[in-house]
Amino acid sequence: MMSNLDPQQRSLADWLIVLENLNMAHIELGLSRMTTVAERLGLLSLPSYVIIVGGTNGKGTTCALLESLLRAGGQSVGVYSSPHLVDYRERVRINGESPVAEDFCAAFSAVELARTQGDQPDVALTYFEFTTLAALWLFRAAAPDVVLLEVGLGGRLDATNVVASDQSIVTTIALDHTDWLGSDRDSVGFEKAGIFRHAKPAVCGDPHPPARLLAYAEQLGTPLYCTGRDYVWQQAEASLEDSPHWSFSGFGLQLDCLPQPSLPVMNAATALATLALSPFMPNIHAIKEGLTRAQLTGRLQQLQPQLWVDVAHNPESATYLASRIPRIKGQGRCLAVVGMLKDKDIPASLAPLQPLIDDWYLASLSGPRGATANELAQWQPGDCFNSVSDALAAAQANATEQDVVIAFGSFFTVADVLACHTEAQQ
């Protein structure tokens, strides 16, 4: 239910309370509500070049890499991503900066007016639908050269898919949100492919794209370019002492000795393939600058010399995190602070990291979806704590100067660590 306070008088904090208490705050897939309100607002198409980014893992990092590469090449860029970690305004970036609170309030007011206008019944919106419309409103007002839209869930029926797009990306396809997207990769791949458009190029960064994704692209008439077939990337061999680098080839390009970004190289390759098919491919100097500068809060992020965080929360992202730990760990021990949601595949997510972690600090997450520390301990023995902050404090107290602490398992886990870190810095 909406607050009785005049929408024009609400602060951003007021709006967020209203949105978090919507009657439809749960997940409800479908585009009819979004289409109705977006049409009223004139948001079904934007004055920018639009790239929509879907996939199971790597959506946020691919958006961040595209953003960095495009900005290094001189383009203005808007990014919509979710969830946020600390501040709601993180969900929208325009040229690297989030809009001020007053701009978000204006956007929310416009959506509310469109939602309730006319003689027809009010259109009920979910939290994600309402906030996606607000982001689109902000992008139309700012009109950056390129807008990057990160899919929230699936693709075909996701709120972001209401917009006419110029290119599409599917990063990877793995089992996640199976209640909504299906219990096999073919079903999930079909949902992800729902963001494809007729005659508009799409890139797939999964080395083994499901048959239904490939078939849907062919049926729709989408030019689809796949890793390993249309473009290739290769990680160069490097010792722990050497600076790692990699190469990319495809679309008439051969790019060697590229700097390794802090984000996954496979997603950097997907970003380069996407730009090679766009009007905005940067030159080699901008590519190297963009790769070096690309970063994203919560993705293999170093907060202190001995403290790292990563939002890895499913088997695929945990496997990537495991591949990076030997370089992070060095000669000391690796202490893990872990908090997860109970609807995730906990045992398969912990398994890749078990040989690499020396001590485990298991944290309970609050809320109906949060797993308790005791539930995590069924799959991985460790010390149990009632909160992420308690687990973090214990891990840091037990770490020597040679050790590292890494917190992972959920966006909620990383958000709590970031809050602890910010408080400690003040």
SULHU-V336662 format. One record per run of one state. SS is the DSSP state (2 for helix, 1 for strand, 0 for the rest). FROM is the first residue (numbers start at 1). LEN is the number of residues. If there is no record, write none. Layout:
ss	from	len
SS	FROM	LEN
SS	FROM	LEN
This chain:
ss	from	len
0	1	6
2	7	3
0	10	2
2	12	9
0	21	11
2	32	10
0	42	7
1	49	6
0	55	4
2	59	14
0	73	4
1	77	4
0	81	7
2	88	4
1	92	3
0	95	2
1	97	1
0	98	3
2	101	15
0	116	11
2	127	16
0	143	3
1	146	5
0	151	8
2	159	4
0	163	4
1	167	4
0	171	7
2	178	4
0	182	3
2	185	11
0	196	6
1	202	3
0	205	6
2	211	10
0	221	3
1	224	4
0	228	3
1	231	5
0	236	9
1	245	6
0	251	2
1	253	7
0	260	5
2	265	12
0	277	7
2	284	10
0	294	7
1	301	4
0	305	2
1	307	3
0	310	5
2	315	15
0	330	4
1	334	5
0	339	2
1	341	1
0	342	4
2	346	9
0	355	4
1	359	5
0	364	6
1	370	1
0	371	2
2	373	5
0	378	5
1	383	3
0	386	2
2	388	11
0	399	5
1	404	5
0	409	2
2	411	15
0	426	1
